[in-house]
Each structure stands twice: as C-alpha cells, then as structure tokens.
C-alpha cells in the first residue's frame, strides 16, 4: 500500500504540473490540442472540447500539446496559436508548470502544519537519513537512523544549525580522521571516520537532517503556521537548488546521488510508512524537485523552452524550427536514456533484488 500511495503522489504531481500549463494557456484563450501523462503510444485517450486527454506507455512525465506543433486546420496566422502570442504570454504558459508545483508544495506544507501540527524543537544532534554505498560513512559503519551528537568533542547543538556545523567540519577535513559520538538504538558509541577528498572538500556520502523527535504541537494561529511553512519551504527549495547546482560544479560526486523513478518510489514508500505526515512531506519534496528540475535550461524541460524564448527575444525573431526540433529531440533521447539507466541501477540496489542475486 505504501508503494501504491507513493506512485499515486508521483502521478498527481505530474498531473498538477501539466494542468498548470493547460490552465495558463486556456485562460488566455490559446489553442490547446492535447494533455498527456507519459510519453509514447496512448493507452487511454478521450477528446473533450477539442483537447485530447491521454495516458501513455512511458510514465516519465507528461506534456501539453499545441496545434502549432502538428498538422492542424487552424490557419498559421491565427492570433490564438501559442507561437503568435507575445513573448510574456508564452513565457507564462511555459513557466506555469513550475509555478503550480511550487504553489502545491507550499499548500501541502501549510495543510500539514494546520492539520497534523508543527514539529516541536528537535533533539540534540544530527540524524542520518541515508548512507551511500562505497563511501566513507558506510566504511565507518554508520547506518540510516544513527544520531550524531558530537564531532571531535564538539557538541553539534540542535536543528539545522547542527547539520550545518557537521557539514562544515566534514568539508574542512578531507583525508583527516574525525571522531563522532553516535547513538544507535539507545546505545552510545564513538566512531572514527575519514572524509574522502573531492575537489579539496571533504565528503562522507551520508544524507543528514535535524534530529527531530517526531512530536508536534497545534499551530498558535495562522501567523505561526505561515511563518513555519515559509521557513520550511525556503529551506527545502534552497537544498534542492544546491543539490542540482552540484551537477554542474561537482558532477562526479553529485551524479551518484541522483535517484531514478524506482528509488523515488522506494523513498516515498518509506516516508509513507510514517503515516500521513510522511506522505505529505514526500509530496512536498517531490513537488519542489519537479519544479527545480523543470527549471533547468535543458532540452525538453520547461527551462530549455524558456531559454529558446529568451533567445528569440534577443534576436527579435524565432529560432529556426529545425534547430528547435533538433534541440528537443536530443532532450527526449537524453531523458529516456537517463531514465532507463537510473531504473536499472535503482532496481538492482533494492533489497529484494539483492537477496535474489545472493541466492
């Protein structure tokens, strides 16, 4: 059930993203010909008010189609074709999916704060959420669920400041041995770890977060809940942006942390196992990730289309259609190829698959 719930969340977030594009276009009177979830041949499709709605074979995203992109009875000079609209209107249509995902994430966090509660002050230390294979954290014997209280006899404190202090210490200590005071299942122990060097910075291969105690309290009015949600939303957004920024500044290290659909669903199932609060956090996290990912200036993504629009604004005329087509086709091949690789990698790392291989 947890896996089905996480799959449902992923599907809903894709629908919301594409619905943002659809609403931005139709609300401006722009012609739309199709609304699809997935790519490839259609499994189910239905035409309503001139728009063909479809669910397709490859569940790797979705798209909104316009008559501009296909053979149509609509005259090419029709002012309601997307390509004939002013650049600001087209930019709004392109950006609407990202805006929809960001707005949804904020609303999910607000709903969680008001109906589930606001987390109490976290416990001291830092919680390890996940450990990467063949990295320093795994070699030192650290596991997901471990709590780190001190590093080299220095108290880490609480909350996000504790995470930042530990990360700063790790980054400043490539190749140097650090002593961590940890707690696992209520038992305290000291572990020595040597961060690996990556471009002059230390790295241990562990995902860290504040050591929350899981307790919550009711919001003391809408003001407290909005303040909490704003802080949490900006924190998640900043972490996500920095994560994608690492793809360009430190690709070899960051690429190992990229998760495909299988790993995302597995993570969603784990968070969903914590109840409604975990499911809502998963939805907010993935919605923000979809927004940031689609903002990247890469082919087939919203950011790539926006980049072409900006270039058109500088040139004073559209980019030649052949160049646009080549740009988008290369993006499709890249997206499908990367997705296949990540699905294979993540599937082989699942515990059930590892057990089958071992036997």
C-alpha positions, 0 to 999 in steps of 0.5 A, spaced: 500 500 500 505 504 501 508 503 494 501 504 491 500 511 495 507 513 493 506 512 485 499 515 486 503 522 489 508 521 483 502 521 478 498 527 481 504 531 481 505 530 474 498 531 473 498 538 477 504 540 473 501 539 466 494 542 468 498 548 470 500 549 463 493 547 460 490 552 465 495 558 463 494 557 456 486 556 456 485 562 460 488 566 455 484 563 450 490 559 446 489 553 442 490 547 446 490 540 442 492 535 447 494 533 455 498 527 456 501 523 462 507 519 459 510 519 453 509 514 447 503 510 444 496 512 448 493 507 452 487 511 454 485 517 450 478 521 450 477 528 446 473 533 450 472 540 447 477 539 442 483 537 447 485 530 447 486 527 454 491 521 454 495 516 458 501 513 455 506 507 455 512 511 458 510 514 465 516 519 465 512 525 465 507 528 461 506 534 456 501 539 453 500 539 446 499 545 441 496 545 434 502 549 432 506 543 433 502 538 428 498 538 422 492 542 424 486 546 420 487 552 424 490 557 419 498 559 421 496 566 422 491 565 427 492 570 433 490 564 438 496 559 436 501 559 442 507 561 437 503 568 435 502 570 442 507 575 445 513 573 448 510 574 456 504 570 454 508 564 452 513 565 457 507 564 462 504 558 459 511 555 459 513 557 466 506 555 469 508 548 470 513 550 475 509 555 478 503 550 480 508 545 483 511 550 487 504 553 489 502 545 491 508 544 495 507 550 499 499 548 500 501 541 502 506 544 507 501 549 510 495 543 510 500 539 514 502 544 519 494 546 520 492 539 520 497 534 523 501 540 527 508 543 527 514 539 529 516 541 536 524 543 537 528 537 535 533 533 539 540 534 540 544 532 534 544 530 527 540 524 524 542 520 518 537 519 513 541 515 508 548 512 507 551 511 500 554 505 498 562 505 497 563 511 501 566 513 507 560 513 512 558 506 510 566 504 511 565 507 518 559 503 519 554 508 520 547 506 518 540 510 516 537 512 523 544 513 527 544 520 531 550 524 531 551 528 537 558 530 537 564 531 532 571 531 535 568 533 542 564 538 539 557 538 541 553 539 534 547 543 538 540 542 535 536 543 528 539 545 522 544 549 525 547 542 527 547 539 520 550 545 518 556 545 523 557 537 521 557 539 514 562 544 515 567 540 519 566 534 514 568 539 508 574 542 512 577 535 513 578 531 507 583 525 508 583 527 516 580 522 521 574 525 525 571 522 531 563 522 532 559 520 538 553 516 535 547 513 538 544 507 535 538 504 538 539 507 545 546 505 545 552 510 545 558 509 541 564 513 538 566 512 531 572 514 527 571 516 520 575 519 514 572 524 509 574 522 502 577 528 498 573 531 492 575 537 489 579 539 496 572 538 500 571 533 504 565 528 503 562 522 507 556 520 502 551 520 508 544 524 507 543 528 514 537 532 517 535 535 524 534 530 529 527 531 530 523 527 535 517 526 531 512 530 536 508 536 534 504 541 537 497 545 534 499 551 530 498 558 535 494 561 529 495 562 522 501 567 523 505 561 526 503 556 521 505 561 515 511 563 518 513 555 519 511 553 512 515 559 509 521 557 513 520 550 511 519 551 504 525 556 503 529 551 506 527 545 502 527 549 495 534 552 497 537 544 498 534 542 492 537 548 488 544 546 491 543 539 490 542 540 482 547 546 482 552 540 484 551 537 477 554 542 474 560 544 479 561 537 482 558 532 477 562 526 479 560 526 486 553 529 485 551 524 479 551 518 484 546 521 488 541 522 483 535 517 484 531 514 478 523 513 478 524 506 482 528 509 488 523 515 488 518 510 489 522 506 494 523 513 498 516 515 498 514 508 500 518 509 506 516 516 508 509 513 507 510 508 512 510 514 517 503 515 516 500 521 513 505 526 515 510 522 511 506 522 505 505 529 505 512 531 506 514 526 500 509 530 496 512 536 498 519 534 496 517 531 490 513 537 488 519 542 489 524 537 485 519 537 479 519 544 479 527 545 480 528 540 475 523 543 470 527 549 471 533 547 468 535 550 461 535 543 458 532 540 452 525 538 453 524 541 460 520 547 461 527 551 462 530 549 455 523 552 452 524 558 456 531 559 454 529 558 446 524 564 448 529 568 451 533 567 445 528 569 440 527 575 444 534 577 443 534 576 436 527 579 435 525 573 431 524 565 432 529 560 432 529 556 426 524 550 427 529 545 425 534 547 430 528 547 435 526 540 433 533 538 433 534 541 440 528 537 443 529 531 440 536 530 443 532 532 450 527 526 449 533 521 447 537 524 453 531 523 458 529 516 456 536 514 456 537 517 463 531 514 465 532 507 463 539 507 466 537 510 473 531 504 473 536 499 472 541 501 477 535 503 482 532 496 481 538 492 482 540 496 489 533 494 492 533 489 497 529 484 494 533 484 488 539 483 492 537 477 496 535 474 489 542 475 486 545 472 493 541 466 492 
